[in-house]
Amino acid sequence: MTTKKNASVLPLAQHMANLRGLYGQAKATPNGGARKGWRDNPKVPANWRDRLPDPATYYAAKLGKLTRANAQGFVQGRCPFHDDKAASLSVNVGDPRGGWKCFAGCGSGDLLAFHMRLTGQDFQAARAELLGVAR
């Protein structure tokens, strides 16, 4: 049994040269490769997640009546996103991120996602409002 050698195997450098010939050189980004975005916003501190309000006080103000926290730091309350007769919303007030989950199926997330959904704001506006920073 003889094995047939693949004649189309090229060294990597030659293969890359062929691709450049087909598609041209890679274009550099106009701003020299530096990306602009929310991380470059001088109005927002670099440690903005650490400066979010305390989840226990935030959720108590927004939801009203909550149960006592269990050993893991979860409290239950009525979900503001649907007509709730029983407490279907569980909130982690022991975690600085303030995670929440509605067991009726309307969503989950962290404190910022809850504020975005409650107020109908986008990410940047909700973050600025929670931090008390002008947009």
Secondary structure as UniProt FT lines:
FT   TURN            7..8
FT   HELIX           12..23
FT   TURN            30..33
FT   HELIX           38..40
FT   TURN            42..43
FT   TURN            46..47
FT   HELIX           48..51
FT   HELIX           55..63
FT   TURN            71..72
FT   STRAND          74..77
FT   TURN            80..81
FT   STRAND          89..92
FT   TURN            96..97
FT   STRAND          100..102
FT   TURN            103..106
FT   STRAND          107..109
FT   HELIX           111..119
FT   HELIX           123..131
//
